[in-house]
């Protein structure tokens, strides 16, 4: 049996899960379940625990290895669960030596496979280029789970991209906890724009390069020029905005203002008019009034956001925000619902604006493809995965664009 991995959270976790599987199997581990957890919210921690309990029930006797941010910041909530044989340090979980040194009890024979959730490896590859964070946003527990910012050198990232392309990947996504902090710990303190340029120059066979979440205030000039000049760099940016009110942003200890966010989106659109923006937004941060919340709601239109990730505020023990005056839970829930409604309406307008256009679409399994904007396109019939083809958009179903 193969090592089975259940992954929660960000794309960085997904990429690290792929690396863990390779390292574990190379070290001779054949029967184990790995739960790669997330700690971004209390619900994420709860889901990680449920996955461990479910794995112990569905694969009795199989060793369970737990890692990821939740296992670091809430270790006591995982250590005593049935079946848990080891908790791996987050910063070393993908290293070959970690798995070579790991001793697990033998698993029983003939176990049923456990379903895992992974990125489509044939068409899209994930490349972690950075982990950890040097900032201390008052709501965030992640720096305690991943430690300080650490960057993968450019040459190593290029080699990883080259391997994925040789294996058939048509698109590569660069991932990290604080992606725009890439390079600060490397000699000469290079910036993310240089890394993007290096990859596109050194791997000319790569059709598409995409960035995961970035912090707009850290985006360097070369990165913006690359967006304007490099057609292979996809026009989709997911921004870590979190709020639209300046006082809330200050209490979050964010480094940008509302005006900064709006100006950034306008500047990028001047350079690359087809850019589509996503964003993370938190509803019901402590001390947030209705007026403050409305500024976050208005930011959806003012920044022209299309893909929203909305998080009802979840207090993380040990963070400064957990000690701030809380917004009543019903108000948090109601504000999150209004933000999601605004995001859904904006996404629908985006879908409608694409009808009648011909888009470049990367086909995937299951009759789905992705436009350059990362918008999902559904085909009426099965298509081979891994092709980039022009597709005329006939309509949409509220979630996908529909190919003619």
ABEGO torsion letter per residue (X at the ends): XBBBBBBBEBAAAAAAAAAAAAAAAAAGBABBBBBBBBAABAAAAAAAAAAAAAAAAABBGBBBBBBEAAAAAAAAAAAABBGBABBBBAAAAABAAAAAABBBBBBBBGBBBBBBBBBBAAABBBBBABBEBABBBAABAAAAAAEBBBBBBAAAAAAAAAAAAAAGBABBBBBEABAAABGAABBGGBBAAAAAAAAAAABAABABBBBBBBBAAABBAAAAAAAAABAABBBBBBBBAGBABAAAAAAAGBABBAAAAAAAAAAAAAABAABBBBBBBBBGBBGBBAAAAAAAAAAAAAAGBABBBBBBBBBBBGBAAAABBBBBAAAAAAAAAAAAAAAAAAAAAAAAAABGBBBBBBBBBGGBBBBAAGBBBBBABBBBBGBBBBBBBAEBAGABBBBX
